[in-house]
Amino acid sequence: MANECLISMYRVFNDRGSVEQVLERSFPVDASRIVHGGTLPVLEGFDGGRYRIEYYDGELLRLSEGGRTMELRYGGGQAELFEARCPENIHVKESVSMRISLEAPARVEHPDFGRMFVDGSYNALVLNALPVAGTDPDAARCLIWAFTEYANHFLVDGAALSEIGRLALEGDRYALLLKGCREFYTRPCEDSWDVALDCFSRACGAGLEEARVFLALMSRRGKDGDADLPRARALLAEALEAGCGFAVKVSLADRIYGRAGTEANPAVVAEEVSRLEESEPMNPWWPYLKACALQKTGGMAASAGAYRRAAELGMRIAWSDLAVVGTHDDNFKVIDRTAYVRALEEGVRHRDYFSKYLLAVSAVEDIETRSAYAQYVAACQLQANLETAYSWGSSEAAEMLGDISLEGEYGTVTDISGAWKWYCRGAALGNGSCYSKMYGMVLDGHVDKDRDFLEMCARRGTLDL
């Protein structure tokens, strides 16, 4: 434990709307002193005993005080505990503000892995579940639920990544799986493909069937778009034969959408998933796949309940699906824009990258009707929101930032290098449209690349994954 929590005292001066904040002092607090059912520590000049700790999992903290509740998360900034006004002079309003923040994730006693997963405490899940995954089925199951999902890797950093790296070096098969997934999904370096392939191969050799499924997915895609579908099918069949739940998930999704040469049959999949849901009611995969199948067969309204169930079980991407199916008709025309925005805001609170992207786009739909200054403010906010969405995993946001740079949209100046940068980033996250636009930029003479690169972009831009 090493000062994972920080309580800070600020003096705040408000001079007719001009605000200055001065940090007076800080009180580092070890995670060992943050105990569920207890209170914050009593410190010099601060009565922490007023604040009851309702929940703490090493990454998420919920407090209550006098009927008021507050929630803060590692990486989410400060929450104000209280503000006390000082005697005012004629112009300046002075106050003392006490704030709390979580500076690092932590290991906790008696961790609830399932609740960590549902609450999106992925850093704490790594620190607490990964070291025991080999002997604790619940820890292993929650890690697999969390980190076979693409977007969750973008919310893990620092100590959690170090823990994954440390245990992967020791040959821990779950750490190898997590490291492989991160390299495969987020592409942090040029050799990420090779690193992922090595990690999955070693984890598969150690008996982890989920790693075999990822080897199948890599074969579908190919390092440069040169897919090997027969090998992919063989690997997936082996994992299915071994009874791997993740293989079942991938196979069912293929049959909903007709992917990788599989015949689409969403009606049958909906029935199969309902039976799986009965046997594993806390598994978020099954209601999510059920929702996808029902949307295909019965339209938007038929799928809303299953999407909500999946979201509440911890499937963050389901929040944006729920926002769309609950507010649009079957032709994807919005019925209630106010409800749509409100639903997207709920998704953003759960850090769903696609909700963040859709909300950013929704905010500028009527930009042309606004004043020149309002358009400028909206364009700046759009840029910031899209960059946040990208940092959460949205390749769509990267593509739109590339479009804005290439076309000089929203009052910006054309920026060829900026467009190429964003298309590259989106392509690295698997966005086929970004590959196609990179192909177009090379053909138009904006960027000089050889024929092999062009052919790779062509393959990756049209590949059915």
C-alpha positions as CSV (number, residue, x, y, z in Angstrom):
1,M,0.0,0.0,0.0
2,A,1.4,3.4,-0.9
3,N,-0.8,6.5,-0.5
4,E,-3.5,5.4,-3.0
5,C,-5.8,8.1,-1.7
6,L,-5.2,11.8,-1.4
7,I,-7.2,14.3,0.7
8,S,-6.3,17.9,-0.3
9,M,-7.1,21.3,1.2
10,Y,-7.5,24.3,-1.1
11,R,-8.1,28.0,-0.5
12,V,-10.3,29.3,-3.2
13,F,-10.5,33.0,-4.0
14,N,-13.3,34.3,-6.2
15,D,-12.8,37.9,-7.2
16,R,-15.9,38.9,-9.2
17,G,-15.9,35.7,-11.2
18,S,-12.1,35.3,-11.5
19,V,-11.2,32.2,-9.5
20,E,-7.8,31.3,-8.1
21,Q,-7.2,28.0,-6.2
22,V,-4.2,27.6,-3.9
23,L,-3.3,24.1,-2.5
24,E,-2.7,24.5,1.2
25,R,-1.8,21.0,2.2
26,S,-2.4,17.3,1.2
27,F,-2.9,14.2,3.3
28,P,-1.8,11.0,1.7
29,V,-3.9,8.0,2.8
30,D,-2.9,4.3,2.3
31,A,-5.6,2.0,0.9
32,S,-5.3,-0.1,4.0
33,R,-7.1,2.7,5.9
34,I,-10.0,2.7,3.5
35,V,-12.2,-0.1,4.8
36,H,-15.8,-0.9,3.7
37,G,-18.2,0.1,6.4
38,G,-15.6,2.3,8.1
39,T,-15.0,6.0,7.8
40,L,-12.3,8.2,6.3
41,P,-9.4,8.8,8.7
42,V,-9.4,11.7,11.1
43,L,-6.6,14.0,10.1
44,E,-5.3,17.3,11.3
45,G,-7.9,19.9,10.5
46,F,-10.2,17.3,8.9
47,D,-12.9,15.2,10.6
48,G,-12.9,12.2,8.3
49,G,-15.2,10.3,10.7
50,R,-18.2,12.1,9.1
51,Y,-17.7,10.3,5.9
52,R,-18.8,6.6,5.8
53,I,-17.2,4.3,3.3
54,E,-20.0,2.5,1.5
55,Y,-17.9,0.7,-1.0
56,Y,-14.2,0.5,-2.0
57,D,-12.8,-2.0,-4.4
58,G,-9.3,-0.5,-4.9
59,E,-10.4,1.6,-7.9
60,L,-13.9,2.9,-7.1
61,L,-14.9,4.6,-3.8
62,R,-18.4,5.5,-2.7
63,L,-18.9,7.7,0.3
64,S,-21.9,9.0,2.2
65,E,-22.3,11.9,4.6
66,G,-25.4,13.5,6.1
67,G,-27.7,12.1,3.4
68,R,-25.3,13.0,0.6
69,T,-23.5,10.4,-1.5
70,M,-20.5,10.8,-3.7
71,E,-18.6,8.5,-6.0
72,L,-15.0,8.8,-7.3
73,R,-12.8,6.6,-9.4
74,Y,-9.1,6.3,-10.0
75,G,-8.3,8.5,-12.9
76,G,-11.5,10.5,-12.5
77,G,-10.2,13.6,-10.8
78,Q,-11.2,15.0,-7.4
79,A,-14.5,15.0,-5.5
80,E,-15.3,17.8,-3.1
81,L,-16.0,16.7,0.4
82,F,-17.0,20.1,1.7
83,E,-16.5,23.8,1.2
84,A,-16.5,26.4,4.0
85,R,-16.9,30.1,3.3
86,C,-14.6,32.5,5.0
87,P,-15.6,36.1,6.0
88,E,-15.8,38.1,2.8
89,N,-14.2,41.4,2.0
90,I,-15.8,43.9,-0.4
91,H,-14.7,42.1,-3.6
92,V,-13.2,38.7,-2.9
93,K,-15.1,35.6,-1.7
94,E,-12.7,33.2,0.0
95,S,-13.5,29.6,0.9
96,V,-11.7,26.5,2.1
97,S,-12.4,23.4,0.0
98,M,-11.6,19.8,1.0
99,R,-11.3,17.3,-1.8
100,I,-10.5,13.7,-2.2
101,S,-9.0,11.7,-5.1
102,L,-7.8,8.2,-5.8
103,E,-4.2,8.4,-7.1
104,A,-3.6,4.7,-7.8
105,P,-5.5,1.4,-7.8
106,A,-5.0,-1.0,-4.9
107,R,-5.2,-4.5,-3.7
108,V,-8.0,-5.0,-1.2
109,E,-8.9,-7.6,1.4
110,H,-11.8,-10.0,0.4
111,P,-12.2,-8.7,-3.2
112,D,-15.5,-9.2,-5.0
113,F,-14.3,-9.9,-8.5
114,G,-17.8,-10.0,-10.0
115,R,-18.7,-6.6,-8.7
116,M,-15.4,-5.2,-9.8
117,F,-16.2,-6.3,-13.3
118,V,-19.7,-4.9,-13.3
119,D,-18.5,-1.6,-11.9
120,G,-15.7,-1.4,-14.6
121,S,-12.9,-1.5,-12.0
122,Y,-10.5,-3.1,-14.5
123,N,-7.3,-2.0,-12.9
124,A,-8.3,-3.3,-9.5
125,L,-9.5,-6.5,-11.2
126,V,-6.1,-7.1,-12.6
127,L,-4.3,-6.3,-9.3
128,N,-6.6,-8.5,-7.2
129,A,-7.8,-11.3,-9.6
130,L,-4.8,-12.0,-11.9
131,P,-2.4,-13.3,-9.2
132,V,-5.0,-15.9,-8.1
133,A,-6.6,-16.7,-11.4
134,G,-4.8,-20.0,-11.7
135,T,-6.5,-21.3,-8.5
136,D,-9.7,-19.2,-8.3
137,P,-12.3,-20.0,-11.0
138,D,-14.3,-16.8,-10.2
139,A,-11.2,-14.7,-10.6
140,A,-10.4,-16.3,-13.9
141,R,-13.9,-16.0,-15.2
142,C,-14.2,-12.3,-14.4
143,L,-10.8,-11.6,-16.1
144,I,-11.9,-13.4,-19.2
145,W,-15.2,-11.5,-19.3
146,A,-13.4,-8.2,-18.9
147,F,-10.4,-8.6,-21.1
148,T,-11.7,-10.6,-24.1
149,E,-13.7,-7.4,-24.7
150,Y,-11.9,-4.9,-26.9
151,A,-12.8,-1.6,-25.2
152,N,-11.8,-2.5,-21.6
153,H,-8.1,-2.5,-22.4
154,F,-8.2,1.3,-23.0
155,L,-9.1,1.8,-19.3
156,V,-6.1,-0.1,-17.9
157,D,-2.8,1.6,-17.1
158,G,0.1,2.0,-14.7
159,A,0.3,-0.6,-12.0
160,A,-2.1,-3.0,-13.6
161,L,-0.1,-3.1,-16.8
162,S,3.0,-3.6,-14.8
163,E,1.4,-6.5,-13.0
164,I,0.3,-8.1,-16.3
165,G,3.9,-7.7,-17.7
166,R,5.5,-9.1,-14.6
167,L,3.3,-12.2,-14.5
168,A,3.6,-12.7,-18.2
169,L,7.4,-12.8,-17.9
170,E,6.9,-15.6,-15.3
171,G,4.8,-17.5,-17.8
172,D,1.4,-17.1,-16.1
173,R,-1.1,-18.2,-18.8
174,Y,-3.8,-15.7,-17.8
175,A,-1.3,-12.8,-17.8
176,L,-0.1,-14.0,-21.3
177,L,-3.7,-13.9,-22.4
178,L,-4.3,-10.4,-21.1
179,K,-1.0,-9.1,-22.6
180,G,-1.8,-10.7,-25.9
181,C,-5.3,-9.2,-25.9
182,R,-3.9,-5.8,-25.2
183,E,-1.4,-6.0,-28.0
184,F,-3.9,-7.4,-30.4
185,Y,-6.6,-4.8,-29.7
186,T,-4.7,-1.6,-28.9
187,R,-1.6,-2.0,-31.0
188,P,0.7,0.1,-28.7
189,C,3.9,-0.6,-30.8
190,E,5.0,-1.7,-34.3
191,D,5.6,-5.3,-33.3
192,S,2.3,-5.7,-31.4
193,W,1.1,-8.3,-33.8
194,D,4.1,-10.5,-33.2
195,V,3.9,-10.0,-29.5
196,A,0.3,-10.9,-29.4
197,L,0.9,-14.0,-31.5
198,D,3.7,-15.1,-29.1
199,C,1.6,-14.5,-26.0
200,F,-1.5,-16.4,-27.4
201,S,0.7,-19.3,-28.6
202,R,2.3,-19.7,-25.2
203,A,-1.0,-19.3,-23.3
204,C,-2.6,-21.9,-25.7
205,G,0.3,-24.2,-25.1
206,A,-0.3,-23.9,-21.4
207,G,-3.9,-25.1,-21.9
208,L,-5.9,-21.8,-22.1
209,E,-8.5,-22.4,-24.8
210,E,-9.4,-18.7,-24.9
211,A,-6.0,-18.1,-26.3
212,R,-6.7,-20.6,-29.1
213,V,-9.8,-18.6,-30.0
214,F,-7.6,-15.5,-30.4
215,L,-5.2,-17.4,-32.6
216,A,-8.3,-18.1,-34.7
217,L,-9.2,-14.5,-34.8
218,M,-5.7,-13.5,-35.8
219,S,-5.8,-16.1,-38.6
220,R,-9.1,-14.5,-39.8
221,R,-7.4,-11.1,-40.0
222,G,-3.8,-11.9,-41.0
223,K,-0.9,-9.7,-40.2
224,D,-1.2,-7.7,-43.5
225,G,-4.7,-8.7,-44.3
226,D,-3.7,-12.1,-45.7
227,A,-6.4,-14.1,-43.9
228,D,-6.2,-17.9,-43.4
229,L,-9.9,-18.8,-42.9
230,P,-9.4,-22.6,-43.0
231,R,-6.9,-22.4,-40.2
232,A,-9.2,-20.0,-38.3
233,R,-12.1,-22.4,-38.6
234,A,-10.0,-25.3,-37.4
235,L,-8.7,-23.5,-34.4
236,L,-12.2,-22.3,-33.4
237,A,-13.5,-25.8,-33.8
238,E,-10.8,-27.2,-31.5
239,A,-11.7,-24.6,-28.8
240,L,-15.4,-25.4,-29.2
241,E,-14.6,-29.1,-28.8
242,A,-12.8,-28.3,-25.6
243,G,-15.9,-26.6,-24.2
244,C,-14.5,-23.0,-24.3
245,G,-17.3,-20.5,-23.5
246,F,-15.5,-17.7,-25.4
247,A,-15.4,-19.9,-28.5
248,V,-19.1,-20.4,-28.1
249,K,-19.5,-16.6,-27.9
250,V,-17.5,-16.0,-31.1
251,S,-19.3,-18.8,-33.0
252,L,-22.7,-17.5,-32.0
253,A,-21.8,-14.0,-33.1
254,D,-20.6,-15.3,-36.4
255,R,-24.0,-17.0,-36.9
256,I,-25.9,-13.8,-36.1
257,Y,-24.1,-11.8,-38.7
258,G,-22.9,-14.4,-41.2
259,R,-19.3,-13.6,-40.5
260,A,-16.2,-15.5,-41.7
261,G,-18.2,-17.6,-44.3
262,T,-20.8,-18.7,-41.7
263,E,-24.5,-18.7,-42.7
264,A,-26.5,-16.2,-40.7
265,N,-29.3,-17.6,-38.6
266,P,-30.1,-15.1,-35.8
267,A,-33.5,-16.7,-35.0
268,V,-31.9,-20.0,-34.0
269,V,-29.1,-18.2,-32.2
270,A,-31.6,-16.3,-30.1
271,E,-33.1,-19.6,-28.9
272,E,-29.7,-21.1,-28.1
273,V,-28.5,-18.1,-26.2
274,S,-31.7,-18.1,-24.1
275,R,-30.8,-21.6,-22.9
276,L,-27.2,-20.4,-22.1
277,E,-28.6,-17.4,-20.2
278,E,-30.6,-19.8,-18.0
279,S,-27.5,-21.8,-17.2
280,E,-25.2,-18.8,-16.7
281,P,-27.5,-15.9,-15.6
282,M,-24.6,-13.6,-14.6
283,N,-22.6,-14.0,-17.8
284,P,-23.0,-10.7,-19.8
285,W,-22.2,-12.4,-23.2
286,W,-25.5,-14.2,-23.4
287,P,-28.0,-11.3,-23.0
288,Y,-25.8,-9.2,-25.3
289,L,-25.8,-11.8,-28.1
290,K,-29.5,-12.4,-27.5
291,A,-30.1,-8.7,-28.0
292,C,-28.1,-8.7,-31.2
293,A,-30.1,-11.7,-32.5
294,L,-33.4,-10.2,-31.5
295,Q,-32.6,-6.9,-33.2
296,K,-32.0,-8.8,-36.4
297,T,-35.2,-10.8,-36.2
298,G,-37.6,-8.5,-34.4
299,G,-36.4,-5.0,-34.8
300,M,-35.3,-2.3,-32.3
301,A,-38.0,-2.6,-29.7
302,A,-37.6,-6.4,-29.4
303,S,-34.0,-6.1,-28.3
304,A,-34.1,-3.3,-25.7
305,G,-34.6,-5.5,-22.6
306,A,-31.8,-7.8,-23.4
307,Y,-29.4,-4.9,-24.2
308,R,-30.3,-3.4,-20.8
309,R,-29.6,-6.7,-19.0
310,A,-26.3,-7.0,-20.7
311,A,-25.3,-3.4,-19.8
312,E,-26.3,-3.9,-16.2
313,L,-24.2,-7.1,-16.1
314,G,-21.1,-5.2,-17.2
315,M,-21.1,-5.2,-21.0
316,R,-20.3,-1.5,-21.5
317,I,-20.8,-1.4,-25.2
318,A,-24.4,-2.4,-24.7
319,W,-25.2,1.1,-23.3
320,S,-24.8,2.7,-26.8
321,D,-26.9,-0.1,-28.3
322,L,-29.6,0.5,-25.8
323,A,-29.5,4.2,-26.5
324,V,-30.1,3.6,-30.2
325,V,-32.7,0.8,-30.0
326,G,-34.7,2.7,-27.4
327,T,-35.0,5.9,-29.3
328,H,-34.9,5.0,-33.0
329,D,-37.3,3.2,-35.4
330,D,-36.3,0.2,-37.4
331,N,-34.9,2.5,-40.2
332,F,-32.5,4.0,-37.6
333,K,-34.4,7.3,-37.7
334,V,-34.4,9.0,-34.3
335,I,-37.9,9.2,-32.7
336,D,-37.0,11.1,-29.5
337,R,-33.8,13.1,-29.7
338,T,-33.9,14.3,-26.1
339,A,-34.2,10.7,-24.8
340,Y,-31.4,9.7,-27.2
341,V,-29.0,12.2,-25.8
342,R,-30.0,11.3,-22.2
343,A,-29.4,7.7,-23.0
344,L,-26.0,8.4,-24.5
345,E,-25.1,10.5,-21.5
346,E,-25.8,7.4,-19.3
347,G,-23.5,5.4,-21.5
348,V,-20.7,8.0,-21.2
349,R,-21.1,7.8,-17.4
350,H,-20.2,4.1,-17.8
351,R,-17.3,5.1,-20.1
352,D,-18.7,3.5,-23.2
353,Y,-16.5,4.7,-26.1
354,F,-19.3,4.5,-28.7
355,S,-21.7,6.4,-26.5
356,K,-19.0,9.1,-26.2
357,Y,-18.5,9.1,-30.0
358,L,-22.3,9.3,-30.8
359,L,-22.8,12.0,-28.2
360,A,-20.0,14.1,-29.8
361,V,-21.6,13.7,-33.2
362,S,-25.1,14.5,-32.0
363,A,-23.9,17.7,-30.4
364,V,-23.0,19.3,-33.8
365,E,-25.9,18.1,-35.9
366,D,-27.4,21.6,-36.0
367,I,-24.1,23.5,-36.0
368,E,-24.8,25.4,-39.2
369,T,-27.8,27.1,-37.5
370,R,-25.6,28.7,-34.8
371,S,-23.7,31.9,-34.7
372,A,-20.1,32.0,-35.9
373,Y,-18.8,32.1,-32.3
374,A,-21.1,29.3,-31.2
375,Q,-19.9,27.2,-34.2
376,Y,-16.3,27.8,-33.2
377,V,-17.0,26.7,-29.6
378,A,-18.9,23.7,-30.8
379,A,-16.0,22.7,-33.2
380,C,-13.5,22.9,-30.4
381,Q,-15.7,20.8,-28.1
382,L,-16.2,18.3,-30.9
383,Q,-12.4,17.9,-31.3
384,A,-12.0,17.4,-27.5
385,N,-14.9,14.9,-27.3
386,L,-13.7,12.9,-30.3
387,E,-10.2,12.7,-28.8
388,T,-11.6,11.4,-25.5
389,A,-13.7,8.8,-27.4
390,Y,-10.6,7.7,-29.3
391,S,-8.7,7.4,-26.0
392,W,-11.5,5.1,-24.8
393,G,-11.2,2.9,-27.9
394,S,-13.3,4.5,-30.6
395,S,-11.8,4.0,-34.0
396,E,-14.9,5.8,-35.4
397,A,-13.7,8.9,-33.6
398,A,-10.2,8.6,-35.1
399,E,-11.8,8.3,-38.6
400,M,-13.9,11.4,-38.1
401,L,-10.9,13.3,-36.8
402,G,-9.1,12.2,-40.0
403,D,-12.1,13.4,-42.1
404,I,-12.1,16.8,-40.4
405,S,-8.4,17.2,-41.0
406,L,-8.5,16.1,-44.6
407,E,-11.6,18.1,-45.6
408,G,-11.0,21.1,-43.4
409,E,-14.4,20.7,-41.8
410,Y,-16.0,22.7,-39.0
411,G,-13.9,25.8,-39.7
412,T,-10.6,24.0,-39.6
413,V,-7.7,24.3,-42.1
414,T,-6.9,21.2,-44.2
415,D,-4.2,19.2,-42.5
416,I,-2.9,16.3,-44.6
417,S,-0.4,15.0,-42.1
418,G,-3.1,15.2,-39.4
419,A,-5.6,13.3,-41.5
420,W,-3.0,10.6,-42.2
421,K,-2.1,10.4,-38.4
422,W,-5.8,9.9,-37.4
423,Y,-6.5,7.4,-40.2
424,C,-3.4,5.4,-39.1
425,R,-4.7,5.4,-35.5
426,G,-8.1,4.2,-36.6
427,A,-6.6,1.5,-38.8
428,A,-4.5,0.3,-36.0
429,L,-7.7,-0.3,-34.0
430,G,-9.1,-2.4,-36.9
431,N,-11.2,0.2,-38.7
432,G,-11.4,-1.0,-42.3
433,S,-12.8,2.3,-43.5
434,C,-9.6,4.0,-42.3
435,Y,-7.5,1.6,-44.4
436,S,-9.6,2.5,-47.4
437,K,-9.1,6.2,-46.8
438,M,-5.3,5.7,-46.4
439,Y,-5.4,3.9,-49.7
440,G,-7.2,6.9,-51.2
441,M,-4.7,9.4,-49.8
442,V,-1.8,7.4,-51.4
443,L,-3.6,7.2,-54.7
444,D,-4.3,11.0,-54.6
445,G,-0.6,11.7,-54.1
446,H,-1.0,13.0,-50.5
447,V,1.3,10.3,-49.1
448,D,4.1,8.4,-50.8
449,K,3.9,4.6,-50.1
450,D,4.9,1.6,-52.1
451,R,2.7,-0.9,-53.9
452,D,2.9,-3.5,-51.1
453,F,1.5,-0.9,-48.7
454,L,-1.4,-0.1,-51.1
455,E,-2.3,-3.8,-51.5
456,M,-2.3,-4.2,-47.7
457,C,-4.6,-1.3,-47.3
458,A,-6.9,-2.7,-50.0
459,R,-7.1,-6.1,-48.3
460,R,-7.6,-4.7,-44.8
461,G,-10.2,-2.2,-46.1
462,T,-12.4,-5.0,-47.4
463,L,-11.8,-7.9,-45.1
464,D,-14.8,-9.5,-43.5
465,L,-13.8,-10.2,-39.9
